[in-house]
Amino acid sequence: MPLILVRHGETDWNVEGRLQGRRDVPLNPRGRDQARAVGRLLAGAVPDLSKRPFFVSPLTRATDTARLLREAAGLDPDLFVTEERLAELGFGAWEGSTMREIREREPAEARRRDAARWTHRPPGGESYEDVESRLATFFAALDRPSVIVAHGGVIRAALALLGAGARETLPGLHVRQGRAILLNSEGWRWLSQ
């Protein structure tokens, strides 16, 4: 079943390299433009876009991306379902920090994370493995081609869960803001802008 996975547009914390996790950081102007651009892209690339349900993380950066995307695609901007299981990987005590700050403040914990990126759980946070587990019931219930607007960590976990990537390498996959992935039985690919 073909799915489209969209990462939310850019935020100021993305620019600064800060881990957002569950923090509700809004889109910046560039992120809003990215959301509109991916909406125009999907309108031209996906003939049945208006028939596909949209499932969206409840975090503002994702819901605003969905609204702007849908509006740019000529769809009702508010016709989507928010889904808690699509919320970003929780970084716990690390949220709001850059990896550089974490490496300076908690070098041993940062080394543990580097050694086991898929299974490492930051203090008070989640691992990719945890996110993959929470996504399992969501994806098992999907019964038709859909559009998912979420986050980099969620997209990496979804690719692993759906057999489209190796858990050892997916944490290093750069999922840029405001980009869309087409995932189907042949694998996955970026939709070009």
N, C-alpha and C positions, 0 to 999 in steps of 0.2 A: 504494500500500500504506500503510495508516494506521500511524503510529508515535506513540508517546508519549515525549516527552523530559522528563525530570525533573531539575531542579537539586537538588543536595544541600542539606541543611538548613544552618542558620546555624552559623558558628564564631565564636570570639572575634575572630579576625583579620578576619572580615567586618564585625563591629561596629566595629572600630578602623580599617577602611578599608585594611588591609594586603593587598598582592598576595601571594596564596598560591602560585599556580603549582603546581609539583611538590612543594612542602613538604607533609608529611603532618600537617595540622592537624585535630584531632578536632572533632566536633560539640559545641556547648555544649548546655545543657538546652533552650533554646528550639529549637535545631536538631533535637533528638531529637523534640520535640513536633510540629514542622513535618513531619518524616518520617512520623510516625504519622497526622497529619491528611491528608497527601496519599495515604496508603494507604487510609484510609477513603473519601476522595473517589473514588479510582480503583475501589474495590470497588463503589461505587454507580453510577459513570458508565460503566464498561467491562464489559459483560456477559460477554465472553470473556476476561477478565483472566487467569484460571487457565491458559488455553491458550497465552498469549503468552510467548515466551522473554524473559528479562530479561538485558540486557547492561550491565555496570557497570564504571566506572573502577576501577582497582586502589587508588586513594587511599582511606584510611580514612573520610574524610568521606562518600564516595560509597558504599562498601560498607556502612557503618553505616546510612546512609539507606535503602539497598535492604533490608537486614534488617528494620529497623523498619517500613518501608512494607509489605513483604510480610506481616509478622506482623499488622499492623493490618488488612490486607485478608483475613486468614484463610488465607494461603498459607504454605507451608513457607518459613521465613525464610532458609534457606541455599541455596535452589534458584535460583541465578543464575550467570552466567558472567562472570568478570572479563576485561576486554578492555583491554590496554595502550594501544591506539589511542584510547581514550576518556579518557585522562589529561588533566588540564588543560593549557592553553597554558603552556609554560615561560617564566617571566619572568626567568630567569637571575639576574644580579647584582641585579636589582630585587626579588627575592622577599624578603618580610619588611618592605619599605618601603611607606610611603604615597605617593601621587602628589605630595602636598605636599613630602615629604622629597626625592623625586626631582627635583622642579622646583627646589628650593633647591640640591641637590648637583650636578645635571647639567642646567642650564637649556637648553643647546643640544640635548642628546639628547631632552629632554622636548618641545621645539619640533618636532624631527623626527618624533617620535611623533604629536604633535597634527596635523601636516600630512599624515600618511599612515598612519592608524591600522590599516588592513587589512594593509599590507605591512611596517610597521615591526617590526624585530626588536630587542628590548632586548639589551644586552650579554650574550652567553652564552645568550640565550633564543630564543623562536620568535615568528613572526608569526601572525596569523590565517590568512594564506595557507598557511603551513607546516602548520597544524593541518588546514585544509581538505584539503590533499594527503594527509595521513596518514589522514584519515577516508574518503577516496574508496574504497579497497579494502574497508574495513569495510562501508560502506553498499551497495556493489555486490554483496556476498555475501549480504545479507539477502534471504530468500526468503518471509518471512511477517510479518504484523503483530507488532511487538515493542515492548518497553519499554526505554528507555535511561536509565540514571541516571548523570549526569555533572556537568558544570560549566558555568558561564556562557560561557566562551570556546568550549568545545566545542559548546554549543548554538548560539551565533551562527555558528560555522563550518559546522555541519550545515545550518542554515537556508539559508546561501548556497549550499552544495554542492548542496542539493536544490531549488534554484530558488525558495525561499520568502522571499527578501529580498535587498535590494541591498547589495553589499559596502561601498558608501560610507556607508550609514546603520546597518548592523548593529552596528558596534562601540559605538554609542550606545544600543543596545537594553538596557533595564534588565531583566535576568533575575533576579528575586528568588529568594532561597533558599527551598527547599521548595515550589516551584511546578511545575506540569505544563503542558506544551503538547501539544495534539493536532495532528499534522501529517498532512494527507491531500492528495488530488488537488485539493481546493478551496482549499488554502492552509493557514494555521495559525491557531490561536486558543488562548488561555489556557483551561484547565479551571478553573472557578470553585470556590472553597472556601466 
